[in-house]
Amino acid sequence: MDILKIILQWGIPVICTGIFTFISQKLKENDKSNEAIRLAMISLLRSQITSKVEKYTEMGYLPDYARYCLTDLLKQYQALGGNHGIELLVDNCLKLPPIKLKKEDK
């Protein structure tokens, strides 16, 4: 009977503490992993946005479908916490006309 009492008084709290430590350690590892994924997503979105801005700036116009796509990419980028001046690039790109303007020959 005394052995059972000792197990209940000491063994169960020790086991519960070990389980709690294990779970908290796994949660910390998960947080690090989530942060790495968030930073990777920001980097990918930044790359996509800048390449699209460069492409349409060279073309001299921004079609409506691309305008919606670019705006959506920027919203997702900002929601993740990205802020490397990308908004300025997108704003400049959004000022482009929706269709290609024909050059007049002189």
N, C-alpha and C positions, 0 to 999 in steps of 0.2 A: 503494500500500500504506500509506503514511503517513497519507493522508486517512482511510482505513478505520479505522486504529488510533486516530486522534484522535476519530472519530465514536463508536467503541466506548467509549473512555475517558471522554468528556465528554458526548456526546449522549444516550446511554442513561440515565445517572444524572439528567441534567437533566429528561428526559421522565418518568422514574419519580417524581421529586420533584414535578413538576407534577401528575401523576395522583394522587399521594397527597394533596397539598394540596386538590385539587378534591374528592376523596372525603371527606376530613375536614370540609371546609366544608359539604358536603351533609348529613353526619351531624349536625352542629351545628344546622343549620336544621331537620332532622327532629325533633331533641330539643325545640326550641322549639315546634314545631307540636304534638307529642305532649303537652307540658305545657299548652298552650292548650286542647286537646281534653279533657284530664283536668279542668281547672278548669271548663270549660263543663259537663261531665257532673256534677260535684259541685253546681254551681249548679242544674241542672235537677232533680237528685234532691232537693235541699233544698226546692225549690219544690213538687215533687210531694208530698213527705212533709208539709210544713206545711199544704198545702191539704187533704190527706186527714185530717190530725189535726183541723183546724178543723171540717171537715164532720162527722166522726163525733162530735166533742165536742158540737157543736150538736145533733146527733140524739140524743145521750145513750146510744148503744149502738154496739158495734163487731161487725158480723157476722163469722163465722169466715173467709169468703173474703177479706174486707178485712184481717183480722188477719194472715193469711198474706202477703198482698200488702205490707202495711206493714212486717212483719218482714223480708221479702226486700229491700225498698227500703232499709231501714236497713243491712242487711248490705253491700249494694253501696256505699252511701254511705260506710260506715266503711272498706271495702276500698280506696276511692279516696283516703282520707285526710281525709274531711270530719269536722268536729268543732265545730259551732256550737251546742252544747246541744240538738241535734235528738234525741239519745238520751233526754233528760229528757221532751221532748214526746211521743215515742213510748211511753215507759214509762207516762206518765200516761194516754195513750189506750188502751194495752193493759189498763188496769185497768177499763175500761168493760165492762159486761155484754154477752154475745153477742146478746141479744135485747132488744127494747124492753120496758121495764117499764111496766105499766099503772098509771096514777095512780088511786088510790081516791078517790071523791067523798065528801065529809063532809057 
